[in-house]
């Protein structure tokens, strides 16, 4: 069926004489690029050159790259729907641009049906692979089929006779001809003479440096500044990457870092060295000469990563730059870097690294030594510190200005045409540190602290057991009225005994008892002292406790069919002080630190943890689904799925590769009115309404939509309750005079009373005075309940729905939380720290938990660095885990709660509310099978049982048909029924802590902790 990964290169085909060139990418608004990464590695192993574009690539991005790169084939992964329009649009675009020979391959993990595959292949796609193909052929054989098909359809074009300035195809074909050796030596001589004889010669800048120094990022930043300062200039970029010695394949991965390539003024070609131990291609010099004469205004050449002695690029370009970092080793290593002799400009990138200032001083000194320029001022040495990964880095801007100044001076270029109008008032890069350097070991310190706590508990457990042994001996040897013996037999325990006995044996036992007792902390002693009272309280008929000033009560027992009294909370029967102390310090009962068994003593009566995920098509369609899901439920817990267009912060568009994804696998939301329709009929300030929004990159914008929708609802209610609605209607009519007010399309579903729809197209501040509006706004912010995902860290790690840099997105998250603090938003979670997507990307349960908690603690450290107090923001953090069939999922909540509680209390000094980790859980999407989907309900039921018995705070159960389609009403009804049956009918679920006391659960908990 399939071969092991270790055999891929061993059994590879011989490298092609001229390697096939593939463009690989994940489709637009598709962040799940793990599959395409596997595919492109396997394609490389077949001896092909792969231009990898990564995820979220439009048809136009891919077509432009394929034509500029003169690719033979395109391989696309498409998991988020819209594939029918996407692939057809790609075929049409290639044909329109005269590149219909480029073969297209695709796959969608089952989201592309067999019928759709047949239609797309008839339209012109070479082949789309279904999971059945993977099962039948095996992964390696499937890639071999891709390569074989591409090779069979390959067209070798003759070198173009004439170059058309604005035609990338003719430029690409010439470069291919040079690489493939299609020109004879005599033809090459004539071509060289022709190229060098042309009057217009573009300057060529060479950028070289060590691998990982950030050459591509530097190049991209130079291009961005060129486009901004000189929008009419045309630029060609040649990027060289090494060919793998074993396979003959190559990863040409520089395009993935180039955000400037969407400009029509930039032409880029990726090249493999096709030779060993060198950073340039054999025909690179000819390629540079050709491009210099092809009508471009500037040619930039980026080499592969180089070693200390490689300076070949200097002889091929007009101006050379060397990119390095501060991590060059000992100072003596600088003397070995050849490029410090020849580079006309040195870029010290990644200046945010430690010791960068020292490195800058050392590199400048070495440059002075190499050039015998000891009297040159440091500021005049052409060594420029930069942070290319940072938006609008002033260091890179200053380097860019000097690059053009030095280039124009050397080549006598017109100064007016090469002097950028750009602000250089700040010239040094400034590292923007989210977490102070002295706190960067926070994860290691928390882990060490956790291990110390465990060791301390073990020590106290032993001491408690020893103390009990001595105590029982004393009670047995002493008389009934001896000190230490009281009527209740408990009050005197854990108190030091100082009896004036003359019996040396009893005195020795007293001393040893006191010594053992002194090993116990005051917390341990109090836990043991309080246990009898707590135990008795849990065996009364009713329980009572207080939440935010409100008394909560209920029954401690439920009678079974067999007339047994089933307790609400199970308790340990340990009589040994040590065993009891171990339970109380590691586990405790629900609602007690460290919250291993649950953060609340009892589940909220009348509010099941059911929170069903929904979203498809228009806001109206999803609104109807929400009302269907909430029908006959005491609470409305709405979990919102947004379409991929919305998730990437884009607007709906008629362009086919966008249009096909609008409202697909989620609801399309682009305006405030869309969101008002989405949640219409639900009072967003009611304590029975809670809204969850699964969105990350544009989370601040969606949250603003939500808050404004909630405020406008309350304005609407205020106008109705105060008798001002008729007057408001007149204002609304006047506002829309001559234009049509937006409306809800279609009939309202059962349960939707129209709340939120009256103010479509207008906002509440237009209808009430400023003071009234401010009061309504303040009260609304205090009442809204729910969460917005907003977790950009897991996006960077797994999901890839990133539209801003991670740093900028983190700053927005901090701004939102500060706004929550300033405005008293206490019932809405500003972030849902998510492990679900990490698990869906392939992490095992322990990895999911580790990444998720690490991300949560990173957010904590950043918010603290901003000056917020731990208890101001920690209660606004929530978590989101995936569930699955693996045994570790039994205890994922238990372990998470314990680690979080300990870190909050011991490291951060947080209060009780901040110590409580609350989480939503979703049954695993990747565990669902496309074959015999009816059995998926069984998998979902078992996973739901895991979650509910582990005291999750909310739960989504996947529908059985989600493996192949958007869930139907029937399948969603079954998914909700799974939770209802467990919650309402499964007798053991009445107990709040059914897992506690299980040997295997204890062992799993300790193993994962």
Long-range contacts (C-beta under 8 A, 24 or more apart in sequence): 1-135, 1-136, 1-137, 1-138, 2-137, 2-138, 2-139, 2-140, 2-141, 3-138, 3-139, 3-140, 3-141, 7-140, 8-42, 8-45, 8-140, 9-45, 9-246, 9-247, 11-140, 12-45, 12-46, 12-47, 12-247, 13-46, 13-47, 13-144, 13-147, 14-47, 15-47, 15-247, 15-248, 15-249, 16-47, 16-48, 16-151, 16-248, 18-179, 18-180, 19-47, 19-48, 19-49, 19-248, 19-249, 19-250, 19-272, 19-274, 20-47, 20-48, 20-49, 20-72, 20-73, 20-147, 20-150, 20-151, 20-154, 21-48, 21-49, 21-50, 21-51, 21-69, 21-70, 21-71, 21-72, 21-73, 22-48, 22-49, 22-50, 22-51, 22-71, 22-72, 22-73, 22-74, 22-75, 22-150, 23-50, 23-51, 23-53, 23-62, 23-65, 23-66, 23-69, 23-71, 23-73, 23-74, 23-75, 24-50, 24-51, 24-52, 24-53, 24-74, 24-75, 24-76, 25-52, 25-53, 25-54, 25-55, 25-57, 25-61, 25-62, 25-74, 25-75, 25-76, 25-77, 26-54, 26-55, 26-56, 26-57, 26-76, 26-77, 26-78, 26-79, 27-57, 27-76, 27-77, 27-78, 27-79, 27-80, 27-82, 27-83, 27-86, 27-657, 28-56, 28-57, 28-58, 28-59, 28-82, 28-86, 28-644, 28-657, 28-658, 28-661, 29-56, 29-80, 29-82, 29-644, 29-645, 29-647, 29-648, 29-650, 29-658, 29-661, 30-55, 30-56, 30-77, 30-78, 30-79, 30-80, 30-644, 31-55, 31-56, 31-795, 31-799, 31-800, 31-801, 31-802, 32-77, 32-79, 32-80, 32-799, 32-800, 32-841, 33-77, 33-800, 34-841, 34-842, 35-77, 35-79, 35-107, 35-109, 36-75, 36-76, 36-77, 38-139, 39-75, 39-77, 39-107, 39-143, 40-75, 40-251, 42-139, 42-140, 42-143, 43-75, 43-143, 43-146, 43-147, 43-249, 44-244, 44-247, 44-249, 44-250, 44-251, 45-143, 45-247, 45-249, 46-143, 46-144, 46-147, 46-247, 46-249, 47-247, 47-248, 47-249, 48-147, 48-249, 49-243, 49-249, 49-250, 49-252, 49-270, 49-272, 50-249, 50-250, 50-251, 50-252, 51-252, 51-253, 51-255, 51-270, 52-251, 52-252, 52-253, 52-255, 52-256, 53-255, 53-256, 54-256, 55-800, 56-648, 56-800, 58-657, 58-658, 59-86, 59-89, 59-90, 59-93, 59-656, 59-657, 60-93, 60-262, 60-657, 61-261, 61-262, 62-90, 63-90, 63-93, 63-94, 63-97, 63-99, 64-168, 64-261, 64-262, 65-255, 65-261, 65-268, 66-94, 66-99, 66-102, 67-94, 67-97, 67-99, 67-102, 67-168, 67-169, 67-172, 68-168, 68-171, 68-172, 68-267, 68-268, 68-269, 69-172, 69-252, 69-268, 69-269, 69-270, 70-169, 70-172, 70-173, 70-175, 70-176, 70-269, 71-102, 72-102, 72-103, 72-150, 72-151, 72-153, 72-154, 73-102, 73-103, 73-104, 73-105, 73-126, 73-146, 73-150, 73-153, 74-102, 74-103, 74-104, 74-105, 75-105, 75-106, 75-146, 76-104, 76-105, 76-106, 76-107, 77-106, 77-107, 77-108, 77-109, 78-106, 78-107, 78-108, 78-111, 78-112, 79-108, 79-109, 79-111, 80-111, 80-644, 80-661, 80-664, 80-665, 81-111, 81-644, 81-660, 81-661, 81-664, 81-665, 82-644, 82-657, 82-658, 82-659, 82-660, 82-661, 82-662, 82-664, 83-108, 83-111, 83-112, 83-116, 83-120, 83-660, 84-116, 84-119, 84-120, 84-660, 85-656, 85-657, 85-659, 85-660, 86-656, 86-657, 86-660, 86-661, 87-120, 87-123, 87-125, 87-128, 88-120, 88-123, 88-656, 89-655, 89-656, 89-657, 90-657, 91-123, 91-124, 91-125, 97-169, 98-169, 99-169, 100-124, 101-153, 101-155, 103-149, 103-150, 103-153, 105-129, 105-146, 105-149, 105-150, 110-930, 110-963, 110-964, 111-964, 113-964, 126-150, 126-153, 131-930, 156-180, 158-182, 159-183, 163-294, 163-295, 165-294, 165-295, 168-267, 171-236, 171-267, 171-269, 171-291, 171-294, 172-269, 174-290, 175-269, 175-271, 175-287, 175-290, 178-283, 178-286, 178-287, 178-290, 179-271, 179-274, 179-281, 179-283, 179-287, 188-286, 191-286, 191-290, 192-286, 192-289, 194-293, 195-289, 195-290, 195-292, 195-293, 196-289, 196-293, 198-293, 200-293, 200-295, 201-292, 201-293, 202-236, 202-291, 202-292, 202-293, 202-296, 202-297, 202-298, 202-299, 203-292, 203-298, 203-299, 203-318, 203-319, 203-407, 203-411, 203-413, 204-288, 204-291, 204-292, 204-298, 204-299, 204-300, 204-301, 204-316, 204-317, 204-318, 204-319, 205-298, 205-299, 205-300, 205-301, 205-317, 205-318, 205-319, 205-320, 205-321, 205-403, 205-407, 206-301, 206-303, 206-313, 206-314, 206-316, 206-317, 206-319, 206-320, 206-321, 207-300, 207-301, 207-302, 207-303, 207-321, 207-323, 208-279, 208-302, 208-303, 208-306, 208-310, 208-311, 208-313, 208-320, 208-321, 208-322, 208-323, 208-339, 208-343, 209-303, 209-305, 209-306, 209-322, 209-323, 209-324, 209-339, 209-347, 209-349, 210-305, 210-306, 210-307, 210-323, 210-324, 210-325, 210-328, 211-304, 211-305, 211-306, 212-305, 212-325, 213-305, 213-323, 213-324, 213-325, 213-349, 213-350, 214-323, 214-325, 214-349, 214-350, 214-388, 214-389, 215-302, 215-303, 215-305, 215-323, 216-254, 216-257, 216-258, 216-302, 217-257, 217-349, 217-388, 217-389, 218-321, 218-323, 218-347, 218-349, 218-386, 218-388, 218-396, 219-254, 219-258, 219-300, 219-302, 220-257, 220-258, 220-259, 220-260, 220-388, 221-388, 221-393, 221-396, 221-400, 222-300, 222-396, 222-400, 222-403, 223-258, 223-260, 223-266, 223-300, 224-259, 224-260, 225-396, 225-397, 225-400, 225-420, 225-422, 226-298, 227-260, 227-263, 227-265, 227-266, 228-422, 229-420, 229-421, 229-422, 230-297, 230-417, 230-420, 231-265, 232-265, 233-265, 233-297, 233-298, 234-265, 234-266, 234-267, 234-295, 234-296, 234-297, 234-298, 235-265, 235-266, 235-267, 235-296, 235-297, 235-298, 235-299, 235-300, 236-266, 236-267, 236-268, 236-269, 236-291, 236-294, 236-296, 236-298, 236-299, 236-300, 237-266, 237-267, 237-268, 237-269, 237-299, 237-300, 237-301, 237-302, 238-268, 238-269, 238-271, 238-284, 238-287, 238-288, 238-291, 238-299, 238-300, 238-301, 238-302, 239-268, 239-269, 239-270, 239-271, 239-302, 240-270, 240-271, 240-272, 240-273, 240-279, 240-280, 240-281, 240-284, 240-301, 240-302, 240-303, 240-304, 241-270, 241-271, 241-272, 241-273, 241-304, 242-272, 242-273, 242-279, 242-304, 242-305, 243-272, 243-273, 243-274, 243-275, 243-276, 245-276, 250-274, 254-302, 267-296, 273-304, 278-310, 278-312, 279-303, 279-304, 279-305, 279-306, 279-310, 279-312, 279-313, 280-304, 280-312, 280-313, 280-316, 284-316, 285-315, 285-316, 288-316, 288-317, 306-339, 308-333, 308-336, 308-337, 308-338, 309-336, 309-338, 310-338, 310-339, 311-338, 311-339, 311-341, 311-342, 314-339, 314-342, 314-343, 318-407, 318-410, 318-411, 319-344, 319-345, 319-403, 319-406, 319-407, 319-410, 319-411, 320-344, 320-345, 321-345, 321-346, 321-347, 321-403, 322-346, 322-347, 323-347, 323-349, 324-348, 324-349, 324-363, 325-349, 325-350, 325-353, 325-359, 326-350, 326-351, 326-353, 326-354, 326-355, 326-356, 326-358, 326-359, 326-360, 327-353, 328-359, 331-362, 334-362, 334-363, 334-366, 335-366, 337-366, 340-366, 340-367, 340-370, 341-370, 341-371, 344-382, 344-406, 344-410, 345-382, 345-384, 345-399, 345-402, 345-403, 345-406, 346-382, 346-383, 346-384, 347-383, 347-384, 347-386, 347-399, 348-383, 348-384, 348-385, 348-386, 349-386, 349-387, 349-388, 350-387, 350-388, 350-389, 351-385, 351-386, 351-387, 351-395, 351-429, 351-431, 352-387, 352-390, 352-429, 352-431, 352-432, 352-433, 354-437, 356-385, 360-385, 382-406, 385-428, 385-429, 386-429, 387-429, 387-431, 389-805, 390-429, 390-431, 390-432, 390-807, 391-805, 391-808, 393-429, 394-424, 394-426, 394-427, 394-428, 394-429, 394-430, 395-427, 395-428, 395-429, 396-429, 397-422, 397-423, 397-424, 398-424, 398-427, 398-428, 432-807, 434-807, 434-810, 434-811, 434-862, 434-865, 435-858, 435-861, 435-862, 435-865, 436-865, 439-861, 439-865, 442-857, 442-858, 442-861, 442-907, 443-854, 443-857, 445-907, 446-857, 446-899, 446-903, 446-907, 449-902, 449-903, 449-906, 449-907, 450-899, 450-902, 450-903, 450-1009, 453-902, 453-906, 454-1009, 457-581, 457-582, 457-585, 457-586, 459-519, 460-519, 460-520, 460-521, 460-524, 460-581, 460-585, 461-578, 461-579, 461-581, 461-582, 461-585, 462-578, 463-516, 463-517, 463-519, 463-520, 463-578, 464-516, 464-520, 464-524, 464-528, 464-577, 464-578, 464-580, 464-581, 465-576, 465-577, 465-578, 465-579, 466-512, 466-516, 466-578, 467-494, 467-513, 467-516, 467-517, 467-519, 467-520, 467-577, 468-576, 468-577, 468-578, 470-509, 470-510, 470-512, 470-513, 470-516, 471-513, 473-509, 474-506, 474-509, 474-510, 474-513, 477-505, 477-506, 477-509, 478-506, 490-529, 490-532, 493-528, 493-529, 494-520, 494-525, 494-528, 494-529, 520-581, 523-585, 524-581, 524-585, 527-581, 527-584, 527-585, 528-577, 528-580, 528-581, 528-584, 531-580, 531-584, 534-589, 535-571, 538-567, 538-568, 538-569, 538-571, 538-589, 539-567, 543-568, 543-601, 543-602, 545-591, 545-601, 545-602, 552-602, 552-605, 554-602, 554-605, 558-990, 560-987, 566-987, 566-990, 566-991, 567-991, 568-602, 568-990, 568-991, 568-992, 569-601, 569-991, 569-992, 569-993, 570-991, 570-993, 570-994, 570-996, 570-997, 572-996, 572-997, 586-898, 587-996, 589-993, 590-951, 590-992, 590-993, 593-901, 593-905, 593-912, 593-915, 594-897, 594-898, 594-901, 594-902, 594-915, 595-897, 595-898, 595-901, 595-915, 595-916, 595-917, 596-894, 596-897, 596-898, 596-1005, 597-894, 597-951, 597-992, 597-993, 597-995, 597-996, 598-897, 598-951, 598-992, 598-993, 599-897, 599-916, 599-917, 599-918, 599-951, 599-953, 600-916, 601-992, 602-992, 603-951, 603-992, 606-634, 606-635, 607-634, 607-635, 607-688, 608-633, 608-635, 608-979, 608-980, 608-983, 609-948, 609-952, 609-953, 609-954, 609-955, 609-979, 609-983, 610-637, 610-954, 610-955, 610-976, 610-979, 610-980, 610-983, 611-637, 611-638, 611-639, 611-690, 611-692, 611-920, 611-954, 611-955, 611-956, 612-637, 612-639, 612-956, 612-957, 612-972, 612-975, 612-976, 613-639, 613-640, 613-641, 613-694, 613-922, 613-956, 614-638, 614-639, 614-640, 614-641, 614-972, 615-640, 615-641, 615-642, 615-643, 615-665, 615-666, 615-667, 616-641, 616-643, 616-663, 616-664, 616-665, 616-666, 616-667, 616-966, 617-663, 617-667, 617-668, 618-663, 618-667, 618-668, 618-677, 618-745, 619-667, 619-668, 619-669, 619-674, 619-675, 619-677, 619-678, 620-677, 620-744, 620-745, 620-746, 621-663, 621-667, 622-667, 622-678, 623-677, 623-678, 623-679, 623-680, 623-681, 623-749, 623-752, 624-749, 625-969, 625-972, 626-678, 626-679, 626-682, 627-681, 627-749, 627-750, 627-751, 627-752, 628-749, 628-969, 628-972, 629-972, 629-976, 630-682, 630-751, 631-750, 631-751, 634-688, 635-688, 635-689, 635-690, 636-682, 636-686, 636-688, 636-689, 636-690, 637-690, 637-692, 637-954, 638-679, 638-682, 638-689, 638-690, 638-691, 638-692, 638-786, 639-692, 639-694, 639-920, 639-956, 640-667, 640-678, 640-691, 640-692, 640-693, 640-694, 640-695, 641-665, 641-666, 641-667, 641-694, 642-666, 642-667, 642-668, 642-669, 642-693, 642-694, 642-695, 642-702, 643-667, 643-668, 646-670, 646-695, 646-698, 646-702, 647-695, 647-696, 647-697, 647-698, 647-801, 648-697, 648-698, 648-801, 648-803, 649-697, 649-698, 649-701, 649-803, 665-966, 669-702, 669-705, 671-705, 672-705, 672-708, 672-709, 672-763, 673-742, 673-760, 673-761, 674-705, 675-702, 675-705, 675-706, 675-709, 676-709, 676-712, 676-756, 676-757, 676-759, 676-760, 677-744, 677-756, 677-757, 677-760, 679-706, 679-709, 679-756, 680-744, 680-748, 680-752, 680-754, 680-755, 680-756, 680-757, 681-748, 681-749, 681-751, 681-752, 681-753, 681-754, 681-755, 681-756, 682-755, 682-756, 683-713, 683-717, 683-755, 684-709, 684-710, 684-713, 684-756, 684-780, 684-784, 685-710, 685-713, 685-714, 685-779, 685-780, 685-783, 685-784, 687-783, 687-785, 689-785, 690-785, 690-786, 691-784, 691-785, 691-786, 691-787, 692-786, 692-787, 692-788, 692-789, 692-832, 692-920, 692-954, 693-786, 693-787, 693-788, 693-789, 694-789, 694-832, 695-788, 695-789, 695-790, 696-789, 696-790, 696-791, 696-792, 696-795, 696-799, 696-801, 696-802, 696-809, 697-792, 697-795, 697-801, 697-802, 697-803, 697-804, 697-809, 698-803, 699-788, 699-789, 699-790, 699-812, 699-813, 699-816, 700-790, 700-812, 700-813, 700-815, 700-816, 702-788, 703-788, 703-790, 703-816, 706-784, 706-786, 706-788, 707-780, 707-781, 707-784, 708-763, 709-756, 710-780, 710-784, 711-764, 711-773, 711-776, 711-777, 711-780, 712-756, 712-759, 712-763, 712-764, 713-755, 713-756, 714-764, 714-776, 714-779, 714-780, 715-759, 715-764, 715-767, 715-768, 715-773, 715-776, 716-755, 716-756, 716-758, 716-759, 716-764, 717-755, 718-768, 718-772, 718-776, 719-767, 719-768, 724-768, 728-767, 731-766, 731-767, 732-758, 732-759, 732-762, 732-767, 735-761, 735-762, 735-766, 736-761, 736-762, 778-823, 778-824, 781-823, 781-824, 781-825, 782-823, 782-824, 782-825, 782-826, 782-827, 783-827, 784-825, 784-827, 784-828, 785-827, 785-828, 786-828, 786-829, 787-828, 787-829, 787-830, 787-831, 787-832, 787-878, 787-920, 788-828, 788-829, 788-830, 788-831, 788-832, 789-831, 789-832, 789-834, 789-880, 790-816, 790-830, 790-831, 790-832, 791-831, 791-832, 791-833, 791-834, 791-855, 791-880, 793-833, 793-855, 793-858, 793-859, 794-833, 794-834, 794-835, 794-837, 794-838, 794-851, 794-852, 794-855, 795-837, 797-838, 797-841, 797-851, 797-855, 798-837, 798-838, 798-840, 798-841, 798-843, 799-837, 799-841, 810-859, 810-862, 813-859, 814-862, 814-863, 814-866, 817-863, 817-868, 817-873, 817-876, 818-866, 818-868, 820-873, 820-876, 821-868, 821-872, 821-873, 825-876, 826-875, 826-876, 828-876, 829-876, 829-877, 829-878, 830-873, 830-876, 830-877, 831-859, 831-876, 831-877, 831-878, 832-878, 832-879, 832-880, 832-920, 833-859, 833-877, 833-878, 833-879, 833-880, 834-879, 834-880, 835-879, 835-880, 835-881, 835-882, 836-880, 836-881, 836-882, 836-922, 838-882, 839-881, 839-882, 839-884, 839-924, 839-926, 840-882, 840-924, 840-925, 840-926, 844-886, 844-888, 845-884, 845-886, 845-888, 845-889, 845-892, 845-1008, 846-888, 846-1008, 848-881, 848-882, 848-892, 849-881, 849-892, 849-895, 849-896, 849-1008, 852-879, 852-881, 852-896, 853-896, 853-899, 853-900, 856-900, 857-903, 860-908, 864-908, 870-904, 870-908, 870-909, 870-910, 870-914, 871-910, 871-911, 871-913, 871-914, 874-904, 874-908, 874-910, 874-913, 874-914, 875-913, 875-914, 875-916, 878-918, 878-919, 878-920, 878-953, 879-917, 879-918, 879-919, 879-920, 880-919, 880-920, 880-921, 880-922, 881-919, 881-920, 881-921, 881-922, 882-921, 882-922, 882-924, 882-925, 883-921, 883-922, 883-923, 883-924, 883-943, 883-944, 883-946, 883-947, 884-924, 884-926, 884-927, 884-943, 885-924, 885-927, 885-939, 885-942, 885-943, 887-1000, 887-1004, 888-1004, 888-1008, 889-943, 889-946, 890-946, 890-949, 890-950, 890-995, 890-1000, 890-1001, 890-1004, 891-950, 891-995, 891-1001, 891-1004, 891-1005, 891-1008, 892-950, 892-1008, 893-919, 893-921, 893-947, 893-950, 893-951, 893-952, 894-950, 894-995, 894-1001, 894-1005, 895-1005, 895-1008, 895-1009, 898-1005, 898-1009, 899-1009, 918-953, 919-952, 919-953, 919-954, 920-952, 920-953, 920-954, 920-955, 920-956, 921-947, 921-952, 921-954, 921-955, 921-956, 922-955, 922-956, 922-958, 923-947, 923-955, 923-956, 923-957, 923-958, 924-958, 925-958, 925-962, 925-963, 928-958, 928-960, 928-962, 928-963, 929-963, 930-963, 930-964, 933-960, 933-961, 933-963, 933-964, 934-960, 935-960, 936-960, 936-961, 936-962, 936-963, 937-974, 937-975, 937-978, 940-975, 940-978, 941-978, 941-982, 944-978, 944-979, 944-982, 945-982, 945-986, 948-979, 948-982, 948-983, 948-989, 949-988, 949-989, 949-994, 949-995, 950-995, 951-992, 951-993, 955-979
